[in-house]
Amino acid sequence: MSPDPSPAAAAAARDLVVVFRRLRARLRELPSGGLTPSQTSVLVRLHRDGASTTTALALAEGVRSQSMTATLSALDDLGLIERSPDPDDGRRHIIALSAAGQGQGERGQAGPGRVAGPGAGPPLRRFAARDHQCSTRPARRACLDEFAHTSLLRSVC
C-alpha cells in the first residue's frame, strides 16, 4: 500500500480535478458543427498531415483500428473524406479529405478559441509567472478558473 499523499499533492490533485471538470464543461459549450471530437481530430490531422491509411491514423490518434474505421465510416457518410486504393498494397485504402472535408479541416485547425499573435504565448508560462499571486486556496482557485476558461482553451480549441 502506498503512503498517503502530502497535503500539497492532495491539493494539487483536487485543483486538477476542478480544472478538468471546467474544461470539459467549456468544451461541451463550443460549437462542434455536428462532429464528434474524434471526427474533428481526424479531419484536422488529415488537413495538417495529408492523406493516410486507417492504421496510420489509428496509431497517430492513439485508438484501435476498429475505432478508427467507425470514425472514418461516419466521415465518409458525411462526404468529408475520400478513399482510394493504396497503389503499394491493394488491401489498404488511402484516406484523404474531400473538398467538403478540406473546409471542415481548415475550420477545425483554426479552432473557435484560437489566439494568434505575439501576445498569445504558451499559457502555462504566463500562469507560472503569476504563480506568486495564487498562493492562497481562494486565489489558487481563481487562477485555475481563469486558466481553464481562457488560455488553455485557446491553446487546445
QUIHUUR-V789343 format. One record per backbone hydrogen bond with DSSP energy under -0.5 kcal/mol. CO is the residue of the C=O (numbers start at 1). NH is the residue of the N-H. E is the energy in kcal/mol with one decimal. If there is no record, write none. Layout:
CO,NH,E / CO,NH,E
This chain:
6,10,-2.5 / 7,11,-2.4 / 8,12,-2.4 / 9,13,-2.4 / 10,14,-2.3 / 11,15,-2.5 / 12,16,-2.3 / 13,17,-2.0 / 14,18,-2.0 / 15,19,-2.4 / 16,20,-2.8 / 17,21,-2.3 / 18,22,-2.4 / 19,23,-2.8 / 20,24,-2.6 / 21,25,-2.3 / 22,26,-2.6 / 23,27,-3.0 / 24,28,-1.7 / 25,29,-1.0 / 26,29,-0.6 / 26,30,-0.9 / 27,30,-0.5 / 32,35,-1.3 / 36,40,-2.5 / 37,41,-2.4 / 38,42,-2.1 / 39,43,-2.3 / 40,44,-2.6 / 41,45,-2.5 / 42,46,-2.8 / 43,47,-2.3 / 44,48,-2.6 / 45,49,-3.5 / 46,50,-1.7 / 52,95,-4.0 / 53,57,-2.4 / 54,58,-2.6 / 55,59,-2.4 / 56,60,-2.5 / 57,61,-2.5 / 58,62,-1.0 / 58,63,-2.4 / 64,68,-2.1 / 65,69,-2.5 / 66,70,-1.8 / 67,71,-2.1 / 68,72,-3.0 / 69,73,-2.2 / 70,74,-1.9 / 71,75,-2.1 / 72,76,-2.6 / 73,77,-2.5 / 74,78,-1.4 / 75,80,-2.7 / 75,81,-0.6 / 76,79,-1.3 / 80,98,-2.0 / 82,96,-2.5 / 84,94,-3.8 / 89,86,-0.6 / 89,92,-1.9 / 92,86,-2.2 / 93,54,-0.5 / 93,95,-0.5 / 94,84,-1.9 / 95,52,-2.2 / 96,82,-3.2 / 98,102,-2.3 / 99,103,-1.4 / 100,104,-1.8 / 101,105,-3.0 / 102,106,-2.1 / 103,107,-2.2 / 104,108,-2.7 / 105,109,-2.2 / 106,110,-1.9 / 107,111,-2.2 / 111,114,-0.8 / 117,120,-1.5 / 117,121,-0.6 / 122,126,-1.7 / 123,127,-2.3 / 124,128,-2.3 / 125,129,-1.7 / 126,130,-0.7 / 128,131,-1.4 / 130,133,-2.2 / 131,134,-1.8 / 132,135,-0.6 / 136,140,-3.0 / 137,141,-2.4 / 138,142,-2.1 / 139,143,-2.5 / 140,144,-2.7 / 141,145,-2.5 / 142,146,-2.5 / 143,147,-2.7 / 144,148,-2.9 / 145,149,-2.0 / 146,150,-1.4 / 147,152,-1.8 / 147,153,-0.5 / 150,154,-2.1 / 151,155,-1.5 / 152,156,-1.4 / 153,157,-2.1 / 157,112,-0.7
